[in-house]
Amino acid sequence: MEVDRTQYEIAHGKSPRGTGLWMFALGRNGAWTEFSFNGKFGDALRAAKQDAKSIGCTVVVVQS
């Protein structure tokens, strides 16, 4: 599964890390859905990947 951090890194000038409200876009074939998670980034990314896999998405984008 592809994880794209580019949008976040451009907006914040650093890699995503820490605790907070994390927003993700989950995509497949041009169709996107949103996913949010409040907590540590590692836990948020793991949850986003699980959700993406369950609905058949192939890309997870960390939003700024």
C-alpha positions in Angstrom: 0.0 0.0 0.0 1.3 3.4 -0.9 1.6 6.1 1.8 2.0 9.6 0.5 3.3 12.1 3.1 4.2 14.8 0.5 1.3 17.1 1.2 2.0 17.2 4.9 5.7 17.6 4.5 5.3 20.6 2.1 2.8 22.3 4.4 4.7 21.7 7.7 8.3 21.4 6.5 8.8 18.2 8.4 7.7 14.6 8.5 4.5 13.8 10.4 5.0 12.7 14.0 3.6 13.2 17.4 0.1 13.3 18.8 -2.9 15.1 17.5 -5.8 14.9 15.1 -4.6 13.2 11.9 -6.5 13.4 8.6 -6.0 10.9 5.8 -7.4 10.6 2.3 -7.9 7.0 1.2 -8.0 6.4 -2.5 -8.6 3.9 -5.2 -9.1 4.5 -9.0 -9.7 8.2 -8.5 -12.3 7.8 -5.8 -11.4 9.2 -2.4 -12.8 8.9 1.2 -11.6 10.6 4.3 -10.4 9.1 7.6 -9.5 10.8 10.8 -7.8 9.6 14.0 -7.0 11.4 17.3 -3.8 10.1 18.8 -0.2 9.2 18.0 0.8 9.3 14.3 2.0 5.7 14.2 -1.3 4.5 15.6 -3.2 6.8 13.2 -1.3 5.5 10.2 -1.9 1.9 11.2 -5.6 2.5 11.6 -5.8 4.4 8.3 -4.1 1.5 6.5 -6.5 -1.0 8.1 -9.5 1.0 7.0 -8.1 1.5 3.5 -7.5 -2.2 3.2 -11.0 -3.1 4.4 -12.6 -0.9 1.7 -10.1 -1.8 -1.1 -8.1 1.4 -1.3 -4.5 1.3 -2.5 -3.3 4.8 -1.5 -3.2 6.6 1.9 -2.4 10.3 1.8 -1.5 12.2 5.0 -3.3 15.5 4.7 -2.0 18.8 6.0 
